Amino acid sequence: MKIRRLTVIGVGLIGGSLARALRAAGVVDEVVGCGRSAANLDQAVSLGIIDRYSHDVGEAVQGADMVFVAVPLGAMRDTFAAMQGKLAPDAIITDGGSAKASVVADALAAFGELPARFVPGHPIAGTEKNGAAAAFAELYHDRRVILTPLATSDPDATTRVRAMWEACGAEVSEMSVEHHDEVLAATSHLPHMLAFGLVDALARMKENDEIFRYAAGGFRDFTRIASSNPVMWRDICVANKTALSKMLAAFAEEMADLADTIARGDAEHLLEVFERAKSARDRFVDGGGK
Ligand SMILES: NC(=O)c1ccc[n+]([C@@H]2O[C@H](COP(=O)([O-])OP(=O)(O)OC[C@H]3O[C@@H](n4cnc5c(N)ncnc54)[C@H](OP(=O)(O)O)[C@@H]3O)[C@@H](O)[C@H]2O)c1
């Protein structure tokens, strides 16, 4: 696989890391960046992530055979609209947005129809850092990338997007847009809500200084993701509100049950819940425990 000109719109953690990984793999000739802040883009040039940039989306996508959109979900629609009529005939458009139904709706609204060379995607990788300075070439090594090709997607475009991610060391799978949004609501969006909700609740308690002074170990691990970009997460919640609301309601029931079990002092049931959770985590998350 070879990319002649890659345009990255939103040269942050996700977009910048893709550019770095493709450069490291030697599969891209030129990388053009696009974004609002000159400081971030100048830094991306000096770090060797991009070769040049434009603040104008229409100008940045000119002549590109691969366009990767990695702006927050709330900026997708305007970004697509700005590239309308400016794309090369062979240009493939893909994205890294954390929810997929909203991105597809935005593309439809912006282009008037779904472009044949549009293949939505989502790398299941990230950190709580953002901006070009946070980007690194290994981010996608051995990580999963989900593509959600549409009925309108040209199979050749899907093959090229798959090859692009594989060149970054990722394992690519495909699923429907709806299934993606349900799975990610459960595995990523819900845990982020728990972290944000927990830290916010504690921070608003009177004794918060005292509480945070003694926070360590488990609290630090569990709440690391509450340091993630608030704008990005606001957009994800709005974009995936149906699936996420369903997950939150189911989880609230689980918590109410747990509270009830604790209030009853039902030690046997507590042990049953914790053992079930431990064995599921050991099996699925750590592949045998740690
Ligand atoms: N972080 C993760 O863990 C993760 C994982 C998977 C997918 N994603 C998805 O990847 C996308 C990018 O996330 P990220 O973590 O890379 O964020 P990021 O580091 O903040 O990068 C986003 C970039 O988009 C640009 N941008 C922000 N608002 C914009 C706007 N209104 N119009 C145009 N450009 C704008 C920013 O540059 P300027 O401010 O200069 O415009 C910034 O460089 C999001 O859609 C997110 O859902 C994130």
The ligand as an SDF file (V2000), in Angstrom:
LIG
                    3D

 48 52  0  0  0  0  0  0  0  0999 V2000
   -8.2890   10.4750   22.3040 N   0  0  0  0  0  0  0  0  0  0  0  0
   -8.7540    9.2530   22.1620 C   0  0  0  0  0  0  0  0  0  0  0  0
   -8.5540    8.4210   23.0430 O   0  0  0  0  0  0  0  0  0  0  0  0
   -9.5200    8.8780   20.9070 C   0  0  0  0  0  0  0  0  0  0  0  0
   -9.5550    7.5230   20.5420 C   0  0  0  0  0  0  0  0  0  0  0  0
  -10.2120    7.1630   19.3660 C   0  0  0  0  0  0  0  0  0  0  0  0
  -10.8440    8.1320   18.6040 C   0  0  0  0  0  0  0  0  0  0  0  0
  -10.8320    9.4380   19.0020 N   0  0  0  0  0  0  0  0  0  0  0  0
  -11.5040   10.4200   18.1280 C   0  0  0  0  0  0  0  0  0  0  0  0
  -10.5130   11.0620   17.3670 O   0  0  0  0  0  0  0  0  0  0  0  0
  -10.8860   12.4170   17.0860 C   0  0  0  0  0  0  0  0  0  0  0  0
   -9.7540   13.3310   17.5090 C   0  0  0  0  0  0  0  0  0  0  0  0
   -9.4420   13.1240   18.8620 O   0  0  0  0  0  0  0  0  0  0  0  0
   -7.9840   13.4280   19.4550 P   0  0  0  0  0  0  0  0  0  0  0  0
   -7.8900   12.6630   20.7230 O   0  0  0  0  0  0  0  0  0  0  0  0
   -6.9570   13.2870   18.4170 O   0  0  0  0  0  0  0  0  0  0  0  0
   -8.1640   14.9630   19.8380 O   0  0  0  0  0  0  0  0  0  0  0  0
   -7.0750   16.1370   19.7690 P   0  0  0  0  0  0  0  0  0  0  0  0
   -5.7260   15.6340   20.1220 O   0  0  0  0  0  0  0  0  0  0  0  0
   -7.6660   17.2500   20.5490 O   0  0  0  0  0  0  0  0  0  0  0  0
   -7.0530   16.5050   18.2220 O   0  0  0  0  0  0  0  0  0  0  0  0
   -8.1520   17.0600   17.5670 C   0  0  0  0  0  0  0  0  0  0  0  0
   -7.6580   18.0610   16.5590 C   0  0  0  0  0  0  0  0  0  0  0  0
   -8.7890   18.5950   15.8740 O   0  0  0  0  0  0  0  0  0  0  0  0
   -8.6450   20.0100   15.7480 C   0  0  0  0  0  0  0  0  0  0  0  0
   -9.9620   20.6280   16.0410 N   0  0  0  0  0  0  0  0  0  0  0  0
  -10.5460   20.7390   17.2420 C   0  0  0  0  0  0  0  0  0  0  0  0
  -11.7360   21.3590   17.1240 N   0  0  0  0  0  0  0  0  0  0  0  0
  -11.8850   21.6360   15.8170 C   0  0  0  0  0  0  0  0  0  0  0  0
  -12.8920   22.2900   15.1030 C   0  0  0  0  0  0  0  0  0  0  0  0
  -14.0020   22.7640   15.7050 N   0  0  0  0  0  0  0  0  0  0  0  0
  -12.7310   22.4140   13.7660 N   0  0  0  0  0  0  0  0  0  0  0  0
  -11.6140   21.9410   13.1730 C   0  0  0  0  0  0  0  0  0  0  0  0
  -10.6170   21.3170   13.8290 N   0  0  0  0  0  0  0  0  0  0  0  0
  -10.7540   21.1810   15.1350 C   0  0  0  0  0  0  0  0  0  0  0  0
   -7.6480   20.4540   16.7880 C   0  0  0  0  0  0  0  0  0  0  0  0
   -6.7320   21.3790   16.2350 O   0  0  0  0  0  0  0  0  0  0  0  0
   -7.0830   22.9440   16.2770 P   0  0  0  0  0  0  0  0  0  0  0  0
   -7.5290   23.2410   17.6690 O   0  0  0  0  0  0  0  0  0  0  0  0
   -5.8450   23.5890   15.8770 O   0  0  0  0  0  0  0  0  0  0  0  0
   -8.1850   23.1380   15.2810 O   0  0  0  0  0  0  0  0  0  0  0  0
   -6.9070   19.1990   17.2080 C   0  0  0  0  0  0  0  0  0  0  0  0
   -5.5650   19.1760   16.7760 O   0  0  0  0  0  0  0  0  0  0  0  0
  -12.2110   12.6520   17.8050 C   0  0  0  0  0  0  0  0  0  0  0  0
  -13.2710   12.5350   16.8840 O   0  0  0  0  0  0  0  0  0  0  0  0
  -12.2780   11.5220   18.8230 C   0  0  0  0  0  0  0  0  0  0  0  0
  -13.6270   11.1370   19.0480 O   0  0  0  0  0  0  0  0  0  0  0  0
  -10.1540    9.8260   20.1160 C   0  0  0  0  0  0  0  0  0  0  0  0
  1  2  1  0
  2  3  2  0
  2  4  1  0
  4  5  1  0
  4 48  2  0
  5  6  2  0
  6  7  1  0
  7  8  2  0
  8  9  1  0
  8 48  1  0
  9 10  1  0
  9 46  1  0
 10 11  1  0
 11 12  1  0
 11 44  1  0
 12 13  1  0
 13 14  1  0
 14 15  2  0
 14 16  1  0
 14 17  1  0
 17 18  1  0
 18 19  2  0
 18 20  1  0
 18 21  1  0
 21 22  1  0
 22 23  1  0
 23 24  1  0
 23 42  1  0
 24 25  1  0
 25 26  1  0
 25 36  1  0
 26 27  1  0
 26 35  1  0
 27 28  2  0
 28 29  1  0
 29 30  1  0
 29 35  2  0
 30 31  1  0
 30 32  2  0
 32 33  1  0
 33 34  2  0
 34 35  1  0
 36 37  1  0
 36 42  1  0
 37 38  1  0
 38 39  2  0
 38 40  1  0
 38 41  1  0
 42 43  1  0
 44 45  1  0
 44 46  1  0
 46 47  1  0
M  CHG  2   8   1  16  -1
M  END
$$$$
